[in-house]
């Protein structure tokens, strides 16, 4: 099986799973909203459910971009991405989408996979900024504590086999594949309280 075929199959599976999940998650969200409007339920319990559903909805949308199909010419809006990153943020981990224009979906897919790689280096949270300058992505993390795993970071330089990876680390396999599909390679640099991936 070629790398291209493997990547396409993985993307099709990702799209299918996210497509099937987005409707029931949306239905739960609508149900919570109706309960709140009717006054039938109120309080911290409903607020917790509402916040959890919003986060789940944003996370599914994020996964759909990161792991799903990206057709040639398909665009993703700046507004959509800003909303997705706002939705998946937590009190410990925040995101800033600093790309002012709409972008091709296949480019945004790479940025999302790179962001997932960076997330693994932030065990206590922090801030992740996603920007693009001169046709190059920059995903920069700032935190009091950074803990990039050397064996995982080494995988970003080139395509590698899946052996030794856990399911939670699949982005380290897919990000270099997506970068290669776009004719680029992922670089990384670390500094005092900062870590950056570029491609």
Residue frames as a rotation matrix with the C-alpha (Angstrom) as fourth column:
UNK 1
0.575 0.818 0.000 0.00
0.818 -0.575 0.000 0.00
0.000 0.000 -1.000 0.00
UNK 2
-0.246 -0.678 0.692 1.41
0.632 -0.654 -0.416 3.38
0.735 0.336 0.590 -0.99
UNK 3
-0.797 -0.109 -0.594 1.70
0.554 -0.523 -0.647 6.29
-0.240 -0.845 0.477 1.44
UNK 4
-0.865 0.498 -0.058 -0.80
-0.475 -0.777 0.413 8.26
0.161 0.385 0.909 -0.67
UNK 5
-0.206 0.815 -0.541 -3.38
-0.081 0.537 0.840 5.47
0.975 0.216 -0.045 -0.56
UNK 6
-0.351 0.014 -0.936 -2.87
0.859 0.404 -0.316 4.98
0.373 -0.915 -0.154 3.19
UNK 7
-0.953 -0.028 -0.303 -3.32
0.159 -0.896 -0.415 8.72
-0.260 -0.443 0.858 3.75
UNK 8
-0.657 0.744 -0.121 -6.49
-0.572 -0.387 0.723 8.81
0.491 0.544 0.680 1.64
UNK 9
-0.142 0.599 -0.788 -8.01
0.351 0.775 0.525 5.81
0.926 -0.202 -0.320 3.42
UNK 10
-0.593 -0.142 -0.793 -7.24
0.805 -0.111 -0.582 7.35
-0.006 -0.984 0.180 6.82
UNK 11
-0.964 0.227 -0.140 -8.84
-0.227 -0.974 -0.017 10.63
-0.140 0.015 0.990 5.69
UNK 12
-0.417 0.853 -0.315 -11.96
-0.352 0.168 0.921 8.84
0.838 0.495 0.231 4.43
UNK 13
-0.179 0.303 -0.936 -12.34
0.754 0.653 0.067 7.02
0.632 -0.694 -0.346 7.75
UNK 14
-0.820 -0.192 -0.540 -11.85
0.518 -0.649 -0.557 10.28
-0.244 -0.736 0.631 9.65
UNK 15
-0.844 0.535 -0.037 -14.48
-0.483 -0.728 0.486 12.04
0.233 0.428 0.873 7.52
UNK 16
-0.230 0.789 -0.570 -16.97
0.037 0.593 0.805 9.19
0.973 0.164 -0.165 7.97
UNK 17
-0.345 0.063 -0.937 -16.61
0.894 0.327 -0.307 9.06
0.287 -0.943 -0.169 11.76
UNK 18
-0.903 -0.047 -0.426 -16.89
0.225 -0.898 -0.378 12.84
-0.365 -0.437 0.822 12.16
UNK 19
-0.727 0.680 -0.094 -19.85
-0.432 -0.347 0.833 13.00
0.533 0.646 0.546 9.76
UNK 20
-0.108 0.710 -0.696 -21.73
0.348 0.682 0.643 10.39
0.931 -0.172 -0.321 11.77
UNK 21
-0.394 -0.124 -0.911 -20.93
0.917 0.008 -0.398 12.07
0.057 -0.992 0.110 15.10
UNK 22
-0.986 -0.124 0.110 -21.71
0.121 -0.992 -0.035 15.67
0.114 -0.021 0.993 14.23
UNK 23
-0.335 0.935 0.116 -25.49
-0.183 -0.185 0.966 15.14
0.924 0.302 0.233 13.92
UNK 24
0.351 0.513 -0.783 -26.12
0.670 0.447 0.593 13.52
0.654 -0.733 -0.187 17.33
UNK 25
-0.520 -0.574 -0.633 -23.82
0.847 -0.444 -0.294 16.02
-0.112 -0.689 0.716 19.04
UNK 26
-0.919 0.228 0.322 -25.74
-0.083 -0.909 0.408 18.84
0.385 0.348 0.855 17.36
UNK 27
0.001 0.977 -0.211 -29.05
0.122 0.210 0.970 17.28
0.993 -0.027 -0.119 18.44
UNK 28
0.057 -0.063 -0.996 -27.88
0.976 0.215 0.043 17.18
0.211 -0.975 0.074 22.07
UNK 29
-0.883 -0.441 -0.161 -26.87
0.461 -0.879 -0.120 20.83
-0.089 -0.180 0.980 21.81
UNK 30
-0.613 0.730 0.302 -30.30
-0.219 -0.524 0.823 21.75
0.759 0.439 0.481 20.44
UNK 31
0.194 0.708 -0.679 -31.99
0.516 0.515 0.685 19.79
0.834 -0.483 -0.266 23.20
UNK 32
-0.323 -0.404 -0.856 -30.03
0.942 -0.223 -0.251 21.56
-0.089 -0.887 0.453 25.92
UNK 33
-0.987 -0.051 0.155 -30.86
0.084 -0.972 0.219 24.91
0.139 0.229 0.963 24.34
UNK 34
-0.247 0.969 0.028 -34.57
-0.066 -0.046 0.997 24.07
0.967 0.245 0.076 24.27
UNK 35
0.155 0.245 -0.957 -34.48
0.874 0.418 0.248 23.02
0.461 -0.875 -0.149 27.92
UNK 36
-0.688 -0.502 -0.523 -32.82
0.690 -0.675 -0.260 26.30
-0.223 -0.540 0.811 28.87
UNK 37
-0.884 0.378 0.274 -35.37
-0.151 -0.786 0.599 28.34
0.442 0.488 0.753 26.86
UNK 38
-0.019 0.953 -0.302 -38.35
0.152 0.302 0.941 26.53
0.988 -0.028 -0.151 28.36
UNK 39
-0.149 -0.118 0.982 -37.11
-0.848 -0.495 -0.188 27.06
0.508 -0.861 -0.026 31.89
UNK 40
0.791 0.493 -0.362 -37.67
-0.301 0.829 0.472 23.36
0.533 -0.265 0.804 32.59
UNK 41
0.634 -0.657 -0.407 -34.10
0.773 0.539 0.334 23.01
0.000 -0.527 0.850 33.75
UNK 42
0.646 -0.495 0.581 -31.54
-0.243 -0.855 -0.458 25.44
0.724 0.155 -0.672 34.97
UNK 43
0.880 -0.359 0.311 -28.49
-0.306 0.071 0.949 25.54
-0.363 -0.931 -0.048 37.15
UNK 44
0.029 -0.993 -0.118 -24.88
-0.848 -0.087 0.523 24.39
-0.530 0.085 -0.844 37.09
UNK 45
-0.133 -0.055 0.990 -25.79
0.158 0.985 0.076 20.94
-0.978 0.166 -0.122 35.76
UNK 46
0.761 0.482 0.435 -27.28
0.511 -0.031 -0.859 22.30
-0.400 0.876 -0.270 32.54
UNK 47
0.769 -0.543 -0.338 -24.38
-0.603 -0.791 -0.101 24.76
-0.213 0.281 -0.936 32.20
UNK 48
-0.162 -0.860 0.483 -21.89
-0.541 0.487 0.686 21.91
-0.825 -0.150 -0.544 32.51
UNK 49
0.109 0.287 0.952 -23.72
0.563 0.772 -0.297 19.84
-0.820 0.568 -0.078 29.90
UNK 50
0.949 0.313 -0.034 -23.96
0.169 -0.598 -0.784 22.84
-0.266 0.738 -0.620 27.56
UNK 51
0.442 -0.863 -0.245 -20.25
-0.813 -0.501 0.297 23.63
-0.379 0.068 -0.923 27.85
UNK 52
-0.281 -0.547 0.789 -19.31
-0.193 0.837 0.512 19.98
-0.940 -0.009 -0.341 27.32
UNK 53
0.432 0.526 0.733 -21.52
0.629 0.406 -0.663 19.69
-0.646 0.747 -0.155 24.23
UNK 54
0.944 -0.116 -0.308 -20.05
-0.268 -0.815 -0.515 22.89
-0.191 0.568 -0.800 22.76
UNK 55
0.042 -0.996 0.079 -16.53
-0.806 0.014 0.592 21.56
-0.591 -0.088 -0.802 23.32
UNK 56
-0.189 -0.050 0.981 -17.43
0.224 0.970 0.093 18.18
-0.956 0.238 -0.173 21.82
UNK 57
0.789 0.555 0.264 -18.99
0.408 -0.154 -0.900 19.86
-0.459 0.818 -0.348 18.77
UNK 58
0.729 -0.585 -0.357 -15.90
-0.666 -0.725 -0.173 22.02
-0.158 0.363 -0.918 18.20
UNK 59
-0.178 -0.839 0.514 -13.58
-0.590 0.509 0.627 19.04
-0.788 -0.192 -0.585 18.74
UNK 60
0.191 0.315 0.930 -15.45
0.509 0.778 -0.368 16.95
-0.840 0.543 -0.012 16.15
UNK 61
0.986 0.163 -0.042 -15.22
0.062 -0.584 -0.809 19.85
-0.157 0.795 -0.586 13.67
UNK 62
0.358 -0.930 -0.083 -11.50
-0.859 -0.362 0.363 20.13
-0.367 -0.059 -0.928 14.41
UNK 63
-0.252 -0.430 0.867 -10.98
-0.146 0.903 0.405 16.37
-0.957 -0.025 -0.291 13.90
UNK 64
0.640 0.561 0.525 -12.96
0.444 0.289 -0.848 16.51
-0.627 0.776 -0.064 10.68
UNK 65
0.884 -0.387 -0.261 -10.45
-0.465 -0.679 -0.568 19.01
0.043 0.624 -0.780 9.30
UNK 66
0.067 -0.952 0.300 -7.35
-0.912 0.064 0.406 17.34
-0.405 -0.300 -0.863 10.75
UNK 67
-0.560 -0.297 0.773 -8.25
-0.204 0.954 0.218 13.75
-0.803 -0.036 -0.595 9.85
UNK 68
0.375 0.861 0.344 -10.86
0.199 0.287 -0.937 14.11
-0.906 0.420 -0.063 7.12
UNK 69
0.094 -0.253 0.963 -10.75
0.981 0.189 -0.047 14.49
-0.170 0.949 0.266 3.36
UNK 70
0.031 -0.131 -0.991 -9.45
0.017 -0.991 0.131 17.73
-0.999 -0.021 -0.029 1.85
UNK 71
0.488 0.256 0.834 -10.64
0.781 0.299 -0.548 18.07
-0.390 0.919 -0.054 -1.73
UNK 72
-0.630 -0.738 0.242 -8.59
0.761 -0.525 0.380 20.21
-0.153 0.424 0.893 -4.17
UNK 73
-0.631 0.336 0.699 -9.95
0.194 -0.804 0.562 23.75
0.751 0.491 0.442 -4.23
UNK 74
0.414 0.792 -0.449 -11.97
0.663 0.076 0.745 23.33
0.624 -0.606 -0.493 -1.02
UNK 75
-0.387 -0.524 0.758 -11.60
-0.070 -0.803 -0.592 26.37
0.919 -0.283 0.274 1.22
UNK 76
0.085 0.355 -0.931 -11.91
0.953 0.245 0.180 26.82
0.292 -0.902 -0.317 4.98
UNK 77
0.486 0.217 0.847 -12.85
0.214 -0.969 0.125 30.23
0.847 0.120 -0.517 6.31
UNK 78
-0.638 -0.710 0.298 -10.96
-0.018 -0.373 -0.928 32.26
0.770 -0.597 0.225 8.86
UNK 79
-0.164 0.677 0.718 -14.20
-0.913 -0.380 0.150 32.65
0.375 -0.630 0.680 10.82
UNK 80
0.742 0.459 -0.489 -14.75
-0.307 0.881 0.360 28.89
0.596 -0.117 0.795 10.99
UNK 81
0.076 -0.809 -0.584 -11.26
0.481 0.542 -0.689 28.20
0.873 -0.228 0.431 12.27
UNK 82
-0.682 -0.262 0.683 -11.39
-0.372 -0.679 -0.633 30.99
0.630 -0.685 0.366 14.84
UNK 83
0.235 0.879 0.415 -14.66
-0.908 0.046 0.417 29.47
0.347 -0.475 0.809 16.10
UNK 84
0.661 -0.049 -0.748 -13.27
0.049 0.999 -0.023 25.94
0.748 -0.022 0.663 16.20
UNK 85
-0.348 -0.901 -0.260 -10.22
0.413 0.102 -0.905 26.95
0.842 -0.422 0.336 18.22
UNK 86
-0.510 0.278 0.814 -12.34
-0.717 -0.660 -0.224 29.03
0.475 -0.698 0.536 20.57
UNK 87
0.525 0.850 -0.052 -14.56
-0.719 0.476 0.506 25.99
0.455 -0.228 0.861 21.09
UNK 88
0.607 -0.326 -0.725 -11.77
0.328 0.934 -0.145 23.52
0.724 -0.150 0.673 21.91
UNK 89
-0.324 -0.739 0.591 -9.95
-0.293 -0.515 -0.805 25.89
0.900 -0.434 -0.050 24.27
UNK 90
0.397 0.355 -0.846 -9.84
0.697 0.483 0.530 25.02
0.597 -0.800 -0.056 27.96
UNK 91
0.998 -0.042 0.046 -8.94
-0.062 -0.743 0.667 27.01
0.006 -0.668 -0.744 31.07
UNK 92
0.430 -0.895 0.116 -5.42
0.161 0.203 0.966 25.53
-0.888 -0.397 0.231 30.80
UNK 93
-0.548 -0.646 0.532 -4.89
0.578 0.167 0.799 25.61
-0.605 0.745 0.282 27.04
UNK 94
0.442 0.670 -0.597 -5.79
0.012 -0.669 -0.743 28.47
-0.897 0.321 -0.303 24.70
UNK 95
-0.182 -0.413 0.892 -5.39
0.897 0.302 0.323 28.95
-0.403 0.859 0.316 20.96
UNK 96
0.152 0.198 -0.968 -4.99
-0.191 -0.955 -0.225 31.96
-0.970 0.219 -0.107 18.69
UNK 97
0.206 0.008 0.978 -5.76
0.894 0.404 -0.192 31.56
-0.397 0.915 0.076 14.98
UNK 98
0.098 -0.305 -0.947 -3.74
0.049 -0.949 0.311 34.42
-0.994 -0.077 -0.078 13.48
UNK 99
-0.771 -0.246 0.587 -4.46
0.562 0.170 0.810 33.81
-0.299 0.954 0.007 9.79
UNK 100
-0.586 0.535 -0.609 -6.46
-0.238 -0.831 -0.502 36.77
-0.775 -0.149 0.614 8.42
UNK 101
-0.291 0.473 -0.832 -7.74
-0.957 -0.143 0.253 35.14
0.001 0.869 0.494 5.22
UNK 102
0.755 0.559 0.342 -9.58
-0.508 0.829 -0.235 31.99
-0.415 0.004 0.910 4.16
UNK 103
-0.331 -0.942 -0.056 -7.25
-0.851 0.272 0.450 29.10
-0.409 0.197 -0.891 3.34
UNK 104
-0.047 0.245 -0.968 -7.34
-0.682 0.701 0.210 25.91
0.730 0.670 0.134 1.21
UNK 105
0.808 0.485 0.334 -8.61
-0.573 0.511 0.641 22.99
0.141 -0.709 0.691 3.29
UNK 106
0.735 -0.571 -0.367 -5.50
0.457 0.816 -0.354 20.89
0.502 0.093 0.860 2.58
UNK 107
-0.269 -0.816 0.512 -3.35
0.034 -0.539 -0.841 23.67
0.963 -0.209 0.173 4.06
UNK 108
0.093 0.398 0.913 -5.55
-0.890 -0.378 0.256 24.03
0.446 -0.836 0.319 7.14
UNK 109
0.921 0.208 -0.330 -5.40
-0.108 0.949 0.297 20.25
0.375 -0.238 0.896 7.58
UNK 110
0.111 -0.965 -0.237 -1.61
0.531 0.259 -0.807 20.48
0.840 -0.036 0.541 7.92
UNK 111
-0.414 -0.245 0.877 -1.89
-0.439 -0.790 -0.428 23.33
0.797 -0.562 0.220 10.42
UNK 112
0.533 0.701 0.474 -4.33
-0.780 0.191 0.596 21.33
0.327 -0.688 0.648 12.55
UNK 113
0.813 -0.298 -0.501 -2.11
0.313 0.948 -0.056 18.24
0.492 -0.111 0.864 12.56
UNK 114
-0.259 -0.943 0.211 0.88
0.324 -0.290 -0.900 20.36
0.910 -0.165 0.381 13.54
UNK 115
-0.106 0.318 0.942 -1.19
-0.766 -0.630 0.126 21.92
0.634 -0.708 0.311 16.32
UNK 116
0.885 0.461 -0.061 -2.02
-0.340 0.731 0.592 18.46
0.317 -0.503 0.804 17.65
UNK 117
0.327 -0.859 -0.395 1.68
0.589 0.512 -0.625 17.63
0.739 -0.029 0.673 17.71
UNK 118
-0.470 -0.519 0.714 2.44
-0.133 -0.758 -0.638 20.78
0.872 -0.396 0.287 19.68
UNK 119
0.428 0.745 0.512 -0.33
-0.669 -0.120 0.734 20.03
0.608 -0.656 0.447 22.18
UNK 120
0.768 -0.121 -0.629 1.55
0.330 0.916 0.228 16.93
0.549 -0.383 0.743 23.36
UNK 121
-0.273 -0.961 -0.046 4.42
0.628 -0.142 -0.765 19.12
0.729 -0.238 0.642 24.58
UNK 122
-0.489 0.186 0.852 2.19
-0.483 -0.871 -0.087 21.14
0.726 -0.454 0.516 26.92
UNK 123
-0.512 0.280 -0.812 1.46
0.545 0.836 -0.055 18.86
0.664 -0.471 -0.581 29.91
UNK 124
-0.487 0.318 -0.813 0.36
0.749 -0.327 -0.576 21.80
-0.449 -0.890 -0.079 32.06
UNK 125
0.597 0.780 0.186 -1.25
0.745 -0.454 -0.489 23.85
-0.297 0.430 -0.852 29.33
UNK 126
-0.531 -0.732 -0.428 -0.21
0.438 -0.669 0.601 27.11
-0.726 0.132 0.675 27.75
UNK 127
0.417 0.615 -0.669 -0.96
-0.304 -0.599 -0.740 29.10
-0.856 0.512 -0.063 24.61
UNK 128
-0.319 -0.446 0.836 -0.70
0.678 0.509 0.530 27.97
-0.662 0.736 0.139 20.99
UNK 129
0.182 0.305 -0.935 -0.59
-0.409 -0.841 -0.354 30.54
-0.894 0.446 -0.028 18.18
UNK 130
-0.007 -0.095 0.995 -1.18
0.756 0.652 0.067 29.43
-0.655 0.753 0.067 14.59
UNK 131
0.383 0.076 -0.921 0.01
-0.308 -0.929 -0.204 31.85
-0.871 0.362 -0.332 11.92
UNK 132
0.420 -0.235 0.877 1.13
0.820 0.513 -0.255 31.94
-0.390 0.826 0.408 8.30
UNK 133
0.538 -0.350 -0.767 3.78
-0.331 -0.924 0.189 34.16
-0.775 0.152 -0.614 6.75
UNK 134
-0.173 -0.670 -0.722 5.29
-0.932 -0.127 0.340 33.97
-0.320 0.732 -0.602 3.29
UNK 135
0.282 0.388 -0.878 3.43
-0.733 0.677 0.063 30.78
0.619 0.625 0.475 2.44
UNK 136
-0.526 -0.542 -0.655 4.71
0.047 0.751 -0.659 28.99
0.849 -0.378 -0.370 5.55
UNK 137
0.644 0.754 -0.127 2.81
0.085 0.094 0.992 27.81
0.760 -0.650 -0.004 8.62
UNK 138
-0.629 -0.746 0.219 4.08
-0.203 -0.114 -0.972 28.62
0.751 -0.656 -0.080 12.08
UNK 139
0.594 0.753 -0.284 2.60
0.080 0.296 0.952 26.86
0.801 -0.588 0.116 15.11
UNK 140
-0.459 -0.825 0.330 4.13
-0.132 -0.303 -0.944 28.34
0.879 -0.477 0.030 18.24
UNK 141
0.546 0.586 -0.598 3.55
0.497 0.348 0.795 27.19
0.674 -0.732 -0.101 21.82
UNK 142
-0.382 -0.603 0.700 4.35
-0.360 -0.601 -0.714 29.21
0.851 -0.524 0.013 24.92
UNK 143
0.744 0.590 -0.313 4.20
0.037 0.431 0.901 27.71
0.667 -0.682 0.299 28.40
UNK 144
0.521 -0.548 0.654 5.97
-0.852 -0.294 0.432 27.66
-0.044 -0.783 -0.621 31.72
UNK 145
-0.189 -0.563 0.805 6.76
-0.398 0.793 0.461 24.01
-0.898 -0.234 -0.374 31.13
UNK 146
0.447 0.230 -0.864 7.42
-0.892 0.188 -0.411 22.40
0.068 0.955 0.290 27.75
UNK 147
-0.104 -0.460 0.882 8.04
-0.494 0.793 0.356 18.67
-0.863 -0.399 -0.310 27.41
UNK 148
0.487 0.238 -0.840 8.50
-0.871 0.208 -0.446 17.65
0.069 0.949 0.308 23.77
UNK 149
0.628 -0.236 0.742 9.25
-0.088 0.926 0.368 13.93
-0.773 -0.296 0.561 23.44
UNK 150
-0.212 -0.823 -0.527 12.49
-0.682 -0.262 0.683 13.55
-0.700 0.504 -0.505 21.42
UNK 151
-0.762 -0.103 0.640 11.40
0.249 0.865 0.435 10.29
-0.598 0.491 -0.634 19.77
UNK 152
0.275 0.924 0.265 8.15
0.761 -0.041 -0.647 11.85
-0.587 0.380 -0.715 18.59
UNK 153
0.576 -0.094 -0.812 9.75
-0.279 -0.956 -0.087 15.10
-0.768 0.277 -0.577 17.46
UNK 154
-0.539 -0.842 0.017 12.27
-0.328 0.228 0.917 13.13
-0.776 0.489 -0.399 15.39
UNK 155
-0.328 0.501 0.801 9.37
0.724 0.678 -0.128 11.70
-0.607 0.538 -0.585 13.37
UNK 156
0.580 0.646 -0.497 8.39
0.233 -0.716 -0.658 15.15
-0.781 0.266 -0.565 12.08
UNK 157
-0.167 -0.768 -0.618 11.47
-0.476 -0.486 0.733 15.48
-0.863 0.417 -0.285 9.89
UNK 158
-0.706 -0.098 -0.701 10.42
-0.687 0.338 0.644 12.76
0.174 0.936 -0.306 7.43
UNK 159
0.390 0.864 -0.319 7.91
-0.758 0.498 0.421 9.98
0.523 0.078 0.849 6.80
UNK 160
-0.713 -0.605 0.354 8.16
-0.696 0.547 -0.466 7.12
0.088 -0.579 -0.811 9.26
UNK 161
-0.520 0.537 -0.664 6.44
0.148 0.822 0.550 3.78
0.841 0.188 -0.507 9.94
UNK 162
0.314 0.791 0.525 3.66
-0.489 -0.340 0.804 3.47
0.814 -0.508 0.280 12.50
UNK 163
0.305 -0.218 -0.927 5.56
0.589 0.808 0.004 1.03
0.748 -0.547 0.375 14.72
UNK 164
-0.589 -0.585 -0.557 6.00
0.774 -0.210 -0.598 2.35
0.233 -0.783 0.577 18.25
UNK 165
-0.833 0.345 0.431 3.24
-0.319 -0.938 0.135 4.96
0.451 -0.025 0.892 18.02
UNK 166
-0.708 0.699 -0.106 0.20
0.466 0.348 -0.813 4.99
-0.531 -0.625 -0.572 20.27
UNK 167
-0.027 0.779 0.627 -3.22
0.984 -0.088 0.153 5.96
0.174 0.621 -0.764 18.83
UNK 168
0.740 0.332 -0.586 -2.99
0.516 -0.838 0.176 9.31
-0.432 -0.432 -0.791 20.66
UNK 169
-0.026 -0.860 -0.509 0.21
-0.061 -0.507 0.860 10.04
-0.998 0.053 -0.039 18.71
UNK 170
0.212 0.160 0.964 -1.08
0.827 0.496 -0.264 9.34
-0.521 0.853 -0.028 15.18
UNK 171
0.961 0.168 -0.219 -0.63
0.058 -0.899 -0.435 13.04
-0.270 0.405 -0.873 14.29
UNK 172
0.198 -0.967 -0.158 3.14
-0.561 -0.244 0.791 12.48
-0.804 -0.068 -0.591 14.27
UNK 173
-0.423 -0.232 0.876 2.60
0.499 0.747 0.439 10.03
-0.756 0.623 -0.200 11.43
UNK 174
0.334 0.729 0.597 0.03
0.909 -0.082 -0.408 12.05
-0.248 0.679 -0.691 9.50
UNK 175
0.728 -0.054 -0.683 1.56
-0.004 -0.997 0.074 15.54
-0.686 -0.052 -0.726 9.77
UNK 176
-0.364 -0.906 -0.216 4.74
-0.307 -0.102 0.946 14.66
-0.879 0.411 -0.241 7.81
UNK 177
-0.480 0.265 0.836 2.58
0.747 0.623 0.232 12.83
-0.460 0.736 -0.497 5.25
UNK 178
0.640 0.768 0.033 0.38
0.696 -0.560 -0.448 15.89
-0.326 0.310 -0.893 4.74
UNK 179
0.416 -0.581 -0.699 3.43
-0.295 -0.814 0.501 18.15
-0.860 -0.002 -0.510 4.56
UNK 180
-0.627 -0.682 0.376 4.99
0.084 0.421 0.903 15.89
-0.774 0.598 -0.206 1.93
UNK 181
-0.039 0.711 0.702 1.75
0.935 0.274 -0.225 15.94
-0.352 0.647 -0.676 -0.08
UNK 182
0.913 0.350 -0.211 2.08
0.290 -0.918 -0.271 19.74
-0.289 0.186 -0.939 -0.18
UNK 183
0.556 -0.766 0.323 5.76
0.469 -0.033 -0.883 19.55
0.686 0.643 0.341 -1.13
UNK 184
0.302 -0.432 0.850 7.06
-0.642 -0.751 -0.154 20.70
0.705 -0.499 -0.504 2.25
UNK 185
-0.141 -0.368 -0.919 8.81
0.543 0.748 -0.383 19.42
0.828 -0.553 0.094 5.36
UNK 186
0.869 0.485 0.101 8.17
0.138 -0.433 0.891 20.22
0.475 -0.760 -0.443 9.01
UNK 187
-0.289 -0.954 0.078 10.89
0.237 -0.151 -0.960 21.99
0.927 -0.259 0.270 10.96
UNK 188
0.768 0.548 -0.331 11.01
0.443 -0.083 0.893 22.58
0.462 -0.832 -0.307 14.69
UNK 189
-0.356 -0.842 0.405 12.83
0.139 -0.476 -0.869 24.84
0.924 -0.253 0.286 17.12
UNK 190
0.553 0.489 -0.675 12.76
0.733 0.099 0.673 25.26
0.396 -0.867 -0.304 20.88
UNK 191
-0.342 -0.624 0.703 13.70
0.042 -0.757 -0.652 28.16
0.939 -0.194 0.285 23.12
UNK 192
-0.990 -0.055 -0.128 13.08
0.132 -0.073 -0.989 29.41
0.044 -0.996 0.080 26.63
UNK 193
-0.492 0.868 -0.062 9.42
0.039 -0.050 -0.998 28.66
-0.869 -0.494 -0.009 27.28
UNK 194
0.273 0.575 -0.771 8.69
-0.757 -0.366 -0.541 28.41
-0.593 0.732 0.336 23.56
UNK 195
-0.494 -0.331 0.804 8.40
0.223 0.846 0.485 25.72
-0.841 0.418 -0.344 20.91
UNK 196
0.117 0.498 -0.860 7.70
-0.710 -0.564 -0.423 26.28
-0.695 0.659 0.287 17.22
UNK 197
-0.173 -0.089 0.981 6.84
0.568 0.805 0.173 24.05
-0.805 0.587 -0.089 14.29
UNK 198
-0.062 0.128 -0.990 7.10
-0.647 -0.760 -0.058 25.41
-0.760 0.637 0.130 10.75
UNK 199
-0.363 -0.056 0.930 6.16
0.555 0.789 0.264 23.99
-0.748 0.612 -0.256 7.34
